[in-house]
């Protein structure tokens, strides 16, 4: 199962690589490439020949097929010849097969060729590519590409007459660019092993990179979240310090206010005492003097009924123990009495 997964994954990654990159990465051995100058089905009078050497393609020109024109194809090194066919010249059919046939897929396709196509396996140049696996149904999808040998008979005969031995055919362009169509009776998959070596290594490296990213992503996310939390803590630490300073200032000011209140309570509050006297004394009484020393207050003035002031002051909640500190003197001219009273303040 691991082998099947790796094969499928490599195939998927290979499809993601642009065709130009795949051609540049392919390590195809030196050869001569022969490309028909038009559609094969309509008959071709000339072919374009190129030299593929050290992964570089050099055009050698066009050569006519008739009148021994192929005899002029230069091939001093006796390089193998590859026939490149347009994607539109090669028939295509997708076949659904049981998954168990994957290990011997070439033999199964050769056996089923006459049932799936109008040709026998010996009558066509063919290749295939595995495109999908349906594990639930236990099936695989195979794209079969083939071209009749009869369509290429004139070209193969021309090669044979000039002593050119065709090594293989392959599709140029389309979704199956590079698919090999062997000239013998055995089908083949997309490209030879030598041409996909780089792609396999690249795909394996990508698999390792993706696996590493998947494994490391939780740790990366956790590190990012921790960094964000640290930033928030650092930002809130300054606000917390400022709040602490404000709390200290408030406590200090509150302590100072308590001290003031204590000192005021110890020394007596003249305004509170004056307010208490104002509420306790009758309206016909006027104060001419007021003196307070801590909890002892002495006040004096004029009143029409000074003898009643002791009782009035005694009813006050803020003043206690009122007594005359001097004799009451009557003023006949104004019909008023001059008094001087002492009392205690506080609870």
TORPASE-18086 format. One line per 8 residues: number of its first residue (from 1); for each residue z, y, x of N, C-alpha, C, CB. Coordinates in steps of 0.2 Angstrom, whole numbers, plus 5000, padded with zeros to 4 digits. Glycine has a CB too. Example, Ala and Ser with C-alpha at 12.3 -4.5 7.8 and 13.67 -1.06 7.14 Angstrom:
BEGIN
1) 5039,4972,5066,5039,4978,5062,5039,4984,5066,5045,4978,5057; 5035,4989,5064,5036,4995,5068,5039,5000,5064,5029,4997,5070
# end
This chain:
BEGIN
1) 5000,4994,5004,5000,5000,5000,5000,5006,5004,5006,5000,4995; 5004,5006,5010,5004,5012,5014,4997,5013,5017,5009,5011,5020; 4993,5008,5019,4987,5008,5022,4982,5012,5017,4984,5002,5024; 4983,5009,5010,4978,5012,5005,4980,5020,5004,4979,5008,4998; 4986,5021,5004,4988,5028,5003,4985,5033,5009,4996,5029,5003; 4986,5030,5015,4984,5034,5021,4976,5035,5020,4985,5031,5027; 4972,5030,5018,4965,5030,5018,4963,5035,5012,4962,5023,5016; 4967,5035,5007,4965,5039,5001,4967,5047,5004,4969,5038,4995
9) 4972,5048,5007,4974,5054,5009,4969,5057,5014,4981,5054,5012; 4967,5053,5019,4962,5055,5024,4956,5057,5020,4961,5050,5029; 4954,5053,5015,4948,5055,5012,4948,5062,5008,4946,5049,5007; 4954,5063,5005,4955,5069,5001,4955,5075,5006,4962,5069,4997; 4958,5074,5012,4958,5080,5017,4951,5081,5020,4963,5078,5022; 4948,5076,5021,4941,5076,5023,4937,5080,5019,4938,5069,5025; 4938,5079,5012,4934,5083,5007,4935,5090,5007,4935,5080,5000; 4941,5092,5009,4943,5099,5009,4940,5103,5015,4951,5100,5010
17) 4938,5099,5020,4935,5102,5026,4928,5104,5025,4936,5098,5033; 4926,5111,5026,4919,5113,5025,4914,5108,5029,4918,5120,5027; 4908,5108,5026,4903,5104,5029,4901,5106,5036,4897,5104,5025; 4901,5113,5037,4900,5115,5044,4905,5113,5049,4899,5123,5044; 4911,5113,5047,4916,5111,5052,4916,5103,5053,4923,5112,5049; 4914,5099,5048,4913,5092,5049,4908,5091,5053,4912,5089,5042; 4902,5094,5053,4897,5093,5057,4899,5095,5065,4890,5097,5055; 4902,5100,5065,4904,5103,5072,4909,5098,5075,4907,5110,5072
25) 4914,5095,5071,4919,5090,5073,4916,5083,5074,4925,5090,5069; 4911,5082,5071,4908,5075,5072,4906,5073,5079,4902,5073,5067; 4908,5068,5082,4906,5066,5088,4900,5061,5088,4912,5063,5092; 4895,5063,5085,4889,5058,5084,4886,5057,5091,4884,5061,5079; 4884,5051,5093,4881,5049,5099,4874,5052,5100,4881,5042,5101; 4872,5053,5106,4865,5056,5107,4860,5052,5103,4863,5057,5114; 4855,5055,5100,4850,5052,5096,4844,5057,5094,4853,5049,5089; 4839,5054,5092,4833,5058,5089,4834,5058,5081,4826,5056,5091
33) 4834,5064,5078,4834,5064,5071,4827,5066,5068,4839,5069,5068; 4825,5062,5063,4818,5063,5060,4820,5065,5053,4814,5056,5061; 4817,5070,5051,4818,5073,5044,4811,5074,5041,4822,5080,5044; 4810,5071,5035,4804,5072,5031,4803,5079,5029,4803,5068,5025; 4797,5082,5029,4796,5089,5028,4796,5091,5020,4790,5092,5031; 4796,5086,5016,4796,5086,5009,4799,5081,5006,4789,5087,5007; 4799,5081,4999,4802,5075,4995,4798,5069,4997,4802,5076,4988; 4802,5063,4998,4799,5057,5000,4795,5054,4994,4805,5052,5001
41) 4797,5055,4988,4794,5052,4982,4787,5055,4981,4798,5053,4976; 4785,5061,4984,4779,5064,4983,4774,5063,4989,4779,5071,4982; 4777,5059,4993,4772,5058,4999,4773,5063,5004,4765,5057,4997; 4774,5061,5010,4776,5066,5016,4770,5065,5021,4783,5065,5019; 4768,5070,5024,4762,5070,5029,4765,5071,5036,4757,5074,5027; 4771,5074,5036,4774,5076,5043,4781,5075,5043,4772,5083,5045; 4784,5075,5049,4791,5075,5049,4794,5080,5055,4794,5067,5051; 4800,5082,5054,4803,5087,5059,4807,5082,5063,4807,5092,5055
49) 4807,5083,5070,4810,5079,5075,4815,5084,5079,4806,5075,5079; 4821,5082,5079,4826,5086,5083,4830,5081,5088,4831,5089,5079; 4832,5084,5093,4836,5080,5098,4843,5082,5097,4834,5081,5106; 4847,5077,5096,4855,5078,5096,4858,5075,5102,4858,5074,5089; 4860,5080,5106,4863,5078,5112,4869,5083,5114,4858,5079,5118; 4875,5079,5116,4881,5083,5117,4883,5087,5111,4880,5087,5123; 4882,5085,5105,4884,5088,5099,4880,5095,5098,4892,5090,5099; 4874,5095,5101,4870,5101,5100,4863,5098,5098,4869,5105,5106
57) 4860,5102,5093,4854,5099,5090,4848,5104,5092,4854,5099,5082; 4843,5101,5095,4837,5105,5098,4831,5103,5094,4837,5104,5105; 4827,5107,5091,4821,5105,5088,4816,5104,5093,4819,5111,5083; 4812,5098,5091,4807,5096,5095,4800,5098,5092,4807,5089,5097; 4800,5100,5086,4794,5102,5082,4793,5097,5076,4788,5102,5087; 4787,5098,5073,4784,5094,5068,4779,5089,5070,4782,5098,5062; 4778,5083,5068,4773,5078,5070,4770,5075,5064,4776,5073,5075; 4764,5075,5064,4760,5072,5058,4761,5064,5058,4753,5073,5058
65) 4761,5061,5052,4763,5054,5052,4756,5050,5053,4766,5052,5045; 4751,5052,5050,4744,5049,5051,4741,5050,5058,4740,5051,5045; 4736,5046,5059,4732,5047,5065,4737,5047,5072,4729,5054,5065; 4742,5042,5071,4746,5041,5077,4750,5047,5079,4742,5038,5083; 4751,5052,5075,4754,5058,5076,4762,5057,5079,4755,5063,5071; 4765,5051,5077,4772,5050,5079,4772,5048,5086,4775,5045,5075; 4766,5046,5089,4766,5043,5096,4767,5049,5101,4759,5041,5098; 4767,5055,5098,4768,5061,5103,4776,5063,5102,4764,5067,5101
73) 4780,5059,5099,4787,5061,5099,4790,5059,5106,4791,5057,5093; 4793,5064,5109,4796,5063,5116,4802,5059,5115,4797,5069,5120; 4803,5053,5118,4809,5050,5118,4810,5046,5125,4810,5045,5112; 4810,5049,5131,4810,5046,5137,4816,5042,5138,4809,5051,5143; 4822,5044,5135,4828,5040,5136,4829,5034,5131,4834,5045,5136; 4824,5033,5127,4824,5028,5122,4831,5028,5118,4824,5021,5126; 4832,5035,5115,4837,5036,5111,4836,5033,5104,4839,5043,5110; 4842,5031,5101,4841,5028,5094,4838,5034,5089,4848,5025,5091
81) 4835,5032,5084,4832,5036,5080,4835,5036,5073,4824,5035,5079; 4837,5042,5070,4840,5042,5064,4836,5046,5059,4847,5046,5065; 4835,5043,5053,4831,5046,5048,4835,5049,5043,4827,5040,5044; 4834,5056,5042,4838,5060,5038,4835,5061,5031,4840,5067,5042; 4838,5059,5026,4835,5060,5019,4838,5065,5015,4835,5053,5016; 4835,5069,5011,4837,5074,5007,4842,5070,5002,4832,5078,5004; 4847,5074,4999,4851,5071,4994,4847,5069,4988,4857,5076,4993; 4842,5073,4986,4839,5072,4980,4834,5066,4980,4834,5078,4978
89) 4833,5064,4986,4828,5058,4987,4832,5051,4986,4825,5058,4994; 4839,5052,4986,4843,5046,4986,4846,5045,4979,4848,5046,4992; 4845,5039,4976,4848,5038,4970,4856,5038,4970,4845,5032,4966; 4859,5039,4964,4866,5039,4964,4869,5036,4958,4869,5047,4965; 4874,5032,4958,4877,5029,4953,4884,5027,4954,4873,5022,4951; 4889,5029,4949,4896,5027,4950,4897,5021,4946,4900,5033,4947; 4901,5016,4950,4902,5010,4947,4910,5009,4947,4899,5004,4952; 4912,5006,4942,4920,5004,4941,4920,4997,4943,4922,5006,4934
97) 4925,4995,4947,4926,4989,4949,4934,4987,4949,4923,4987,4956; 4936,4981,4949,4943,4979,4950,4945,4981,4957,4944,4972,4949; 4952,4983,4957,4955,4986,4963,4955,4980,4968,4962,4988,4962; 4955,4974,4966,4956,4968,4971,4949,4968,4975,4957,4962,4967; 4944,4971,4973,4937,4970,4977,4937,4975,4983,4931,4971,4972; 4942,4979,4984,4941,4985,4989,4941,4982,4996,4947,4989,4988; 4944,4976,4997,4944,4974,5004,4938,4971,5006,4950,4968,5005; 4934,4968,5001,4927,4965,5002,4922,4969,4998,4927,4958,5001
105) 4922,4976,4998,4918,4980,4994,4911,4979,4996,4921,4987,4994; 4909,4979,5002,4902,4979,5004,4899,4972,5001,4901,4979,5011; 4902,4967,5002,4900,4960,4999,4899,4960,4992,4904,4955,5001; 4904,4963,4988,4904,4964,4981,4898,4968,4978,4911,4966,4978; 4897,4974,4982,4892,4978,4980,4885,4975,4981,4892,4985,4983; 4884,4971,4986,4878,4967,4988,4877,4962,4982,4878,4964,4995; 4882,4959,4980,4882,4954,4975,4880,4957,4968,4888,4950,4975; 4883,4963,4967,4882,4966,4960,4876,4970,4960,4888,4970,4958
113) 4872,4971,4966,4867,4976,4966,4861,4975,4961,4863,4976,4973; 4859,4969,4960,4854,4967,4955,4856,4968,4948,4851,4960,4956; 4863,4968,4946,4866,4969,4940,4867,4977,4938,4872,4965,4939; 4868,4980,4943,4870,4987,4942,4864,4992,4943,4875,4990,4947; 4859,4989,4947,4852,4993,4948,4846,4989,4947,4852,4996,4956; 4840,4992,4947,4834,4988,4946,4832,4984,4952,4829,4992,4943; 4836,4985,4958,4834,4982,4964,4839,4976,4966,4833,4988,4969; 4836,4972,4971,4840,4968,4975,4843,4971,4981,4837,4961,4976
121) 4848,4969,4984,4851,4972,4990,4847,4972,4995,4858,4968,4992; 4842,4967,4996,4837,4967,5002,4832,4972,5001,4834,4960,5003; 4831,4975,4994,4825,4979,4993,4827,4986,4994,4823,4978,4986; 4833,4988,4996,4835,4995,4996,4839,4996,5002,4839,4997,4990; 4839,5003,5004,4844,5005,5009,4849,5008,5005,4840,5010,5014; 4856,5006,5007,4861,5008,5002,4867,5009,5006,4862,5003,4997; 4871,5013,5003,4878,5014,5006,4883,5016,5000,4878,5020,5011; 4889,5017,5001,4894,5018,4996,4900,5022,4999,4896,5012,4993
129) 4903,5025,4994,4909,5029,4995,4914,5028,4990,4908,5036,4996; 4920,5026,4991,4926,5025,4987,4928,5032,4985,4932,5021,4990; 4928,5034,4978,4930,5040,4976,4936,5041,4972,4924,5043,4971; 4939,5035,4969,4945,5036,4965,4948,5029,4964,4943,5039,4958; 4955,5029,4963,4959,5023,4962,4963,5024,4956,4963,5022,4968; 4962,5020,4951,4966,5020,4945,4971,5015,4945,4962,5020,4938; 4977,5016,4947,4982,5011,4948,4985,5008,4941,4988,5013,4952; 4985,5012,4936,4987,5010,4930,4982,5004,4927,4988,5015,4925
137) 4976,5006,4927,4971,5001,4925,4969,4996,4930,4964,5005,4923; 4971,4997,4936,4969,4992,4942,4962,4992,4943,4971,4985,4940; 4959,4998,4943,4952,4999,4945,4950,5004,4950,4948,5001,4938; 4945,5004,4953,4942,5009,4958,4936,5011,4956,4942,5006,4965; 4934,5017,4958,4927,5020,4957,4924,5021,4963,4928,5027,4953; 4917,5018,4963,4913,5018,4969,4907,5022,4968,4912,5011,4972; 4905,5027,4972,4898,5030,4971,4893,5027,4976,4899,5038,4973; 4888,5024,4973,4883,5020,4976,4877,5024,4977,4881,5013,4972
145) 4875,5025,4983,4869,5028,4985,4863,5024,4988,4870,5034,4990; 4857,5024,4985,4852,5019,4988,4845,5022,4987,4853,5013,4984; 4841,5020,4991,4834,5022,4991,4830,5016,4992,4832,5027,4996; 4824,5015,4988,4820,5009,4989,4816,5009,4995,4815,5009,4983; 4816,5003,4998,4813,5002,5004,4805,5003,5003,4814,4995,5007; 4803,5002,4997,4796,5003,4996,4794,5010,4996,4794,5000,4989; 4799,5015,4995,4797,5022,4995,4796,5024,5003,4803,5026,4992; 4800,5020,5007,4800,5022,5014,4795,5017,5018,4807,5022,5017
153) 4791,5013,5015,4787,5008,5018,4782,5011,5023,4784,5003,5013; 4779,5017,5020,4774,5020,5024,4777,5023,5031,4770,5025,5020; 4783,5026,5030,4786,5029,5036,4789,5024,5041,4792,5034,5033; 4792,5018,5038,4794,5013,5042,4789,5010,5046,4798,5008,5038; 4783,5009,5043,4777,5006,5046,4774,5010,5051,4771,5004,5041; 4774,5017,5050,4772,5022,5055,4777,5021,5061,4772,5029,5052; 4783,5021,5060,4788,5020,5066,4786,5014,5070,4795,5020,5063; 4785,5008,5066,4784,5002,5069,4778,5002,5073,4784,4996,5064
161) 4773,5005,5071,4766,5005,5074,4767,5009,5081,4761,5009,5070; 4771,5014,5081,4772,5018,5087,4777,5016,5092,4773,5025,5086; 4781,5010,5090,4786,5008,5094,4793,5011,5093,4784,5008,5101; 4793,5015,5088,4800,5019,5087,4804,5014,5082,4799,5026,5083; 4810,5013,5085,4815,5008,5081,4820,5013,5077,4818,5003,5086; 4820,5012,5071,4824,5016,5067,4831,5013,5067,4822,5016,5060; 4836,5017,5069,4843,5014,5070,4847,5014,5063,4847,5018,5075; 4846,5019,5059,4849,5020,5053,4846,5026,5049,4857,5021,5054
169) 4848,5026,5043,4846,5032,5039,4853,5035,5036,4841,5030,5033; 4852,5042,5035,4858,5045,5032,4856,5051,5028,4863,5047,5038; 4861,5052,5023,4860,5058,5019,4861,5064,5022,4864,5057,5012; 4857,5069,5021,4858,5076,5024,4859,5081,5018,4852,5078,5028; 4865,5084,5017,4867,5088,5012,4870,5085,5006,4861,5092,5010; 4872,5089,5001,4875,5086,4995,4882,5084,4996,4871,5080,4993; 4885,5080,4991,4892,5078,4991,4893,5072,4996,4894,5076,4984; 4887,5069,4998,4888,5063,5002,4885,5065,5009,4885,5057,4999
177) 4885,5071,5011,4882,5073,5017,4885,5068,5023,4884,5080,5019; 4880,5065,5027,4882,5061,5032,4883,5053,5030,4889,5063,5035; 4882,5052,5024,4883,5045,5022,4877,5040,5025,4882,5044,5014; 4879,5035,5028,4875,5031,5032,4872,5026,5027,4878,5027,5038; 4865,5025,5028,4861,5020,5024,4858,5015,5029,4856,5023,5020; 4862,5009,5031,4859,5005,5037,4852,5002,5035,4864,4999,5038; 4848,5001,5040,4842,4998,5039,4842,4991,5037,4837,5000,5045; 4848,4987,5039,4848,4980,5038,4851,4980,5031,4853,4977,5043
185) 4853,4974,5029,4855,4972,5022,4862,4974,5020,4853,4965,5020; 4866,4976,5025,4873,4978,5024,4874,4985,5023,4877,4975,5030; 4878,4986,5017,4879,4993,5016,4885,4996,5020,4881,4994,5008; 4886,5002,5020,4891,5005,5025,4894,5011,5021,4888,5008,5032; 4900,5013,5023,4903,5019,5020,4901,5025,5023,4911,5018,5021; 4905,5031,5022,4902,5037,5023,4899,5039,5030,4908,5042,5022; 4903,5038,5035,4901,5039,5042,4904,5034,5047,4903,5046,5045; 4901,5033,5053,4903,5028,5057,4910,5030,5060,4898,5027,5063
193) 4914,5025,5063,4920,5026,5065,4921,5032,5070,4924,5020,5068; 4916,5032,5075,4916,5037,5080,4915,5044,5078,4910,5035,5085; 4912,5045,5072,4911,5051,5070,4917,5054,5066,4904,5052,5065; 4921,5050,5064,4927,5052,5060,4933,5052,5064,4928,5048,5054; 4933,5050,5070,4939,5050,5074,4942,5057,5074,4937,5048,5081; 4939,5062,5076,4942,5069,5076,4945,5070,5069,4937,5074,5078; 4941,5069,5063,4944,5070,5057,4950,5066,5055,4938,5069,5052; 4950,5060,5057,4956,5056,5056,4962,5059,5060,4955,5049,5058
201) 4961,5060,5066,4967,5063,5070,4969,5070,5067,4965,5064,5077; 4964,5074,5065,4966,5080,5061,4969,5079,5055,4960,5085,5060; 4967,5074,5051,4970,5073,5045,4977,5070,5046,4966,5068,5041; 4978,5066,5051,4985,5063,5052,4990,5069,5054,4984,5058,5058; 4987,5073,5058,4991,5079,5060,4993,5083,5054,4987,5084,5066; 4988,5084,5050,4990,5088,5044,4995,5085,5039,4984,5089,5040; 4995,5078,5039,5000,5074,5035,5007,5075,5038,4998,5067,5035; 5007,5075,5045,5013,5076,5048,5016,5083,5047,5013,5075,5056
209) 5012,5088,5047,5014,5095,5046,5016,5096,5039,5008,5100,5047; 5013,5093,5034,5015,5093,5027,5021,5090,5026,5009,5091,5023; 5022,5084,5029,5028,5080,5028,5034,5084,5031,5028,5073,5032; 5033,5087,5037,5038,5091,5040,5040,5097,5036,5036,5093,5047; 5035,5100,5033,5037,5106,5029,5040,5104,5022,5030,5109,5027; 5039,5098,5020,5042,5095,5014,5049,5094,5015,5039,5089,5011; 5051,5091,5021,5057,5089,5023,5062,5095,5025,5057,5084,5029; 5058,5100,5028,5062,5106,5030,5063,5111,5025,5058,5109,5036
217) 5059,5111,5020,5059,5116,5015,5066,5117,5012,5054,5115,5009; 5070,5112,5010,5076,5114,5007,5081,5117,5012,5080,5107,5005; 5080,5115,5019,5084,5119,5024,5082,5126,5025,5084,5115,5030; 5076,5127,5024,5073,5134,5025,5075,5138,5019,5065,5134,5026; 5075,5135,5013,5077,5139,5007,5084,5140,5007,5075,5135,5001; 5088,5136,5010,5096,5137,5010,5097,5142,5015,5099,5130,5012; 5094,5142,5021,5095,5147,5026,5093,5154,5024,5091,5146,5033; 5088,5154,5020,5086,5161,5017,5091,5163,5012,5079,5160,5013
225) 5093,5159,5008,5099,5161,5003,5105,5163,5006,5100,5155,4998; 5107,5159,5012,5113,5161,5015,5112,5168,5018,5114,5156,5021; 5106,5169,5021,5105,5176,5024,5105,5181,5019,5098,5176,5028; 5103,5180,5013,5103,5185,5007,5110,5186,5005,5099,5183,5001; 5114,5181,5005,5121,5181,5003,5125,5185,5008,5125,5174,5002; 5123,5184,5015,5127,5188,5020,5125,5195,5020,5124,5185,5027; 5119,5197,5018,5117,5204,5017,5121,5207,5011,5110,5205,5016; 5122,5203,5006,5125,5206,5000,5133,5207,5002,5125,5201,4994
233) 5136,5202,5006,5143,5203,5008,5143,5209,5012,5145,5197,5011; 5139,5210,5017,5139,5216,5021,5139,5222,5018,5134,5215,5027; 5134,5222,5012,5134,5228,5009,5140,5230,5004,5127,5228,5004; 5143,5224,5002,5149,5225,4997,5155,5227,5002,5150,5219,4993; 5155,5224,5008,5161,5226,5012,5162,5233,5013,5160,5222,5019; 5157,5237,5014,5158,5244,5015,5161,5247,5008,5151,5248,5016; 5158,5245,5003,5161,5248,4996,5169,5246,4996,5157,5245,4990; 5170,5239,4998,5177,5237,4997,5182,5241,5002,5178,5230,4999
241) 5179,5243,5008,5183,5247,5012,5184,5254,5010,5180,5247,5019; 5179,5257,5007,5180,5263,5004,5185,5263,4998,5173,5266,5001; 5184,5258,4994,5189,5257,4988,5196,5256,4991,5187,5251,4984; 5197,5253,4996,5204,5252,4999,5207,5259,5002,5204,5247,5005; 5202,5263,5005,5205,5269,5007,5207,5274,5001,5199,5273,5011; 5203,5273,4995,5204,5277,4989,5211,5275,4986,5199,5277,4984; 5212,5268,4986,5218,5265,4984,5224,5268,4988,5218,5258,4984; 5223,5268,4994,5229,5270,4999,5230,5278,4997,5227,5270,5006
249) 5225,5282,4996,5226,5289,4995,5230,5290,4988,5219,5293,4995; 5228,5286,4983,5231,5286,4977,5238,5284,4977,5227,5281,4971; 5240,5279,4981,5247,5277,4982,5251,5282,4985,5247,5270,4985; 5248,5285,4990,5251,5291,4994,5253,5297,4989,5247,5293,5000; 5247,5299,4986,5248,5304,4981,5253,5303,4976,5242,5306,4978; 5253,5296,4973,5258,5294,4968,5265,5294,4971,5256,5287,4965; 5266,5292,4977,5272,5292,4980,5275,5300,4981,5272,5289,4987; 5270,5304,4983,5272,5311,4983,5274,5314,4977,5266,5315,4986
257) 5271,5312,4971,5273,5315,4965,5279,5312,4963,5267,5313,4960; 5281,5306,4964,5287,5303,4963,5293,5307,4966,5288,5296,4965; 5292,5308,4973,5297,5312,4976,5298,5319,4973,5294,5313,4984; 5292,5322,4971,5293,5329,4968,5297,5328,4962,5286,5332,4967; 5295,5323,4958,5299,5322,4951,5306,5321,4953,5296,5316,4948; 5308,5317,4958,5315,5316,4960,5318,5322,4962,5316,5311,4965; 5315,5326,4966,5318,5332,4968,5319,5337,4962,5314,5336,4974; 5314,5337,4958,5314,5342,4952,5320,5340,4948,5307,5342,4948
265) 5321,5333,4947,5326,5331,4943,5333,5332,4946,5325,5323,4941; 5333,5332,4953,5339,5333,4956,5341,5341,4956,5339,5331,4963; 5336,5345,4957,5337,5352,4957,5337,5355,4950,5331,5355,4961; 5334,5352,4945,5334,5354,4938,5328,5358,4937,5340,5359,4937; 5326,5358,4931,5319,5361,4929,5321,5367,4925,5315,5356,4925; 5320,5373,4927,5321,5379,4924,5317,5380,4917,5320,5385,4928; 5311,5378,4918,5307,5378,4912,5309,5374,4906,5299,5377,4913; 5311,5368,4908,5314,5363,4903,5320,5366,4900,5315,5356,4906
273) 5324,5369,4904,5331,5372,4902,5330,5378,4897,5335,5374,4908; 5325,5382,4899,5323,5388,4895,5320,5385,4888,5318,5392,4899; 5316,5380,4888,5314,5378,4882,5319,5375,4878,5308,5372,4883; 5324,5371,4881,5329,5369,4877,5334,5374,4874,5334,5364,4881; 5335,5380,4878,5339,5385,4875,5335,5389,4870,5341,5390,4881; 5329,5389,4870,5325,5393,4865,5325,5389,4859,5317,5393,4867; 5325,5382,4859,5326,5378,4853,5333,5378,4850,5323,5371,4854; 5338,5379,4854,5345,5378,4852,5347,5385,4849,5349,5376,4857
281) 5346,5390,4852,5349,5397,4850,5346,5400,4844,5348,5402,4856; 5350,5403,4840,5347,5406,4834,5342,5412,4835,5353,5408,4829; 5339,5414,4830,5334,5419,4831,5337,5426,4833,5329,5420,4825; 5343,5427,4831,5346,5434,4832,5350,5434,4839,5351,5436,4827; 5348,5429,4843,5352,5429,4850,5346,5431,4855,5355,5422,4851; 5348,5435,4860,5344,5437,4865,5347,5435,4872,5342,5444,4865; 5343,5432,4877,5346,5431,4883,5344,5437,4888,5343,5424,4886; 5349,5439,4892,5348,5444,4897,5349,5441,4904,5353,5450,4896
289) 5351,5435,4905,5352,5432,4911,5352,5424,4911,5358,5434,4915; 5349,5421,4916,5349,5414,4916,5349,5412,4923,5342,5411,4913; 5354,5407,4925,5355,5405,4932,5356,5397,4931,5360,5409,4935; 5352,5393,4936,5353,5386,4936,5354,5384,4943,5347,5383,4932; 5359,5380,4944,5360,5376,4950,5360,5369,4949,5366,5379,4954; 5355,5365,4951,5354,5358,4950,5355,5357,4942,5359,5354,4954; 5361,5353,4940,5362,5352,4933,5366,5356,4930,5365,5345,4933; 5368,5362,4933,5373,5367,4930,5369,5373,4928,5379,5368,4934
297) 5369,5375,4922,5365,5381,4920,5370,5386,4917,5360,5379,4915; 5369,5392,4918,5374,5398,4916,5369,5403,4913,5378,5401,4921; 5370,5405,4907,5366,5410,4903,5370,5415,4899,5360,5406,4899; 5368,5421,4899,5371,5426,4895,5366,5430,4891,5376,5430,4899; 5369,5434,4886,5365,5438,4882,5369,5442,4877,5359,5435,4880; 5365,5443,4871,5368,5446,4865,5367,5442,4859,5366,5454,4865; 5372,5442,4855,5371,5439,4848,5375,5442,4843,5372,5431,4849; 5373,5441,4837,5377,5444,4831,5383,5439,4830,5373,5445,4825
305) 5382,5433,4831,5388,5428,4830,5388,5424,4836,5386,5424,4824; 5391,5426,4842,5392,5423,4848,5396,5417,4847,5394,5427,4853; 5401,5417,4843,5406,5411,4842,5402,5405,4840,5411,5413,4837; 5397,5406,4836,5393,5400,4834,5388,5397,4839,5389,5402,4828; 5388,5400,4845,5383,5398,4850,5385,5391,4853,5381,5403,4855; 5391,5390,4854,5394,5384,4857,5391,5378,4853,5401,5384,4858; 5392,5378,4846,5390,5373,4842,5383,5372,4842,5393,5374,4835; 5379,5377,4842,5372,5377,4842,5369,5373,4848,5368,5383,4841
313) 5372,5375,4854,5370,5372,4861,5372,5365,4861,5373,5376,4867; 5378,5363,4858,5380,5356,4859,5376,5352,4855,5387,5356,4856; 5372,5354,4850,5368,5350,4846,5361,5348,4850,5366,5353,4839; 5360,5352,4855,5354,5350,4859,5355,5344,4863,5352,5356,4864; 5349,5340,4864,5349,5334,4868,5349,5335,4875,5343,5329,4866; 5346,5341,4877,5345,5342,4884,5352,5346,4887,5339,5347,4885; 5356,5349,4883,5361,5353,4886,5368,5350,4883,5361,5360,4883; 5373,5349,4888,5379,5346,4886,5385,5350,4889,5379,5339,4889
321) 5391,5349,4885,5397,5352,4887,5396,5360,4888,5399,5349,4894; 5394,5363,4883,5394,5371,4883,5401,5374,4883,5389,5373,4878; 5402,5379,4887,5409,5382,4887,5407,5390,4888,5414,5379,4892; 5412,5394,4886,5411,5401,4888,5414,5402,4894,5415,5406,4882; 5411,5405,4899,5414,5407,4905,5416,5414,4906,5408,5405,4911; 5416,5418,4901,5419,5424,4901,5420,5426,4893,5414,5430,4904; 5425,5431,4892,5427,5433,4886,5421,5436,4882,5433,5437,4886; 5421,5435,4876,5415,5438,4872,5417,5445,4870,5414,5434,4865
329) 5413,5450,4871,5414,5457,4870,5410,5459,4865,5413,5461,4877; 5413,5463,4860,5409,5466,4854,5407,5473,4856,5413,5465,4848; 5400,5474,4854,5398,5481,4854,5397,5484,4847,5391,5481,4858; 5401,5489,4845,5401,5491,4839,5395,5495,4837,5407,5496,4838; 5392,5498,4842,5386,5503,4841,5380,5498,4838,5384,5506,4847; 5380,5492,4841,5374,5488,4839,5376,5482,4835,5371,5485,4845; 5383,5482,4834,5385,5476,4830,5383,5469,4833,5383,5476,4822; 5384,5469,4839,5382,5463,4843,5387,5461,4848,5375,5464,4847
337) 5388,5455,4850,5393,5452,4854,5389,5450,4861,5397,5446,4851; 5392,5452,4866,5390,5450,4873,5393,5443,4875,5391,5455,4879; 5389,5438,4877,5392,5432,4879,5390,5429,4886,5391,5427,4873; 5393,5424,4888,5391,5421,4894,5393,5414,4894,5394,5424,4901; 5389,5409,4894,5390,5402,4892,5388,5398,4898,5387,5400,4886; 5391,5392,4900,5389,5387,4905,5388,5381,4902,5395,5387,4911; 5383,5377,4904,5382,5370,4901,5379,5366,4906,5377,5370,4895; 5379,5359,4905,5376,5354,4909,5369,5352,4906,5381,5348,4910
345) 5365,5351,4911,5358,5348,4909,5357,5341,4911,5352,5353,4913; 5352,5338,4909,5351,5331,4911,5353,5326,4905,5354,5329,4917; 5352,5320,4906,5355,5315,4901,5362,5314,4901,5352,5308,4903
# end
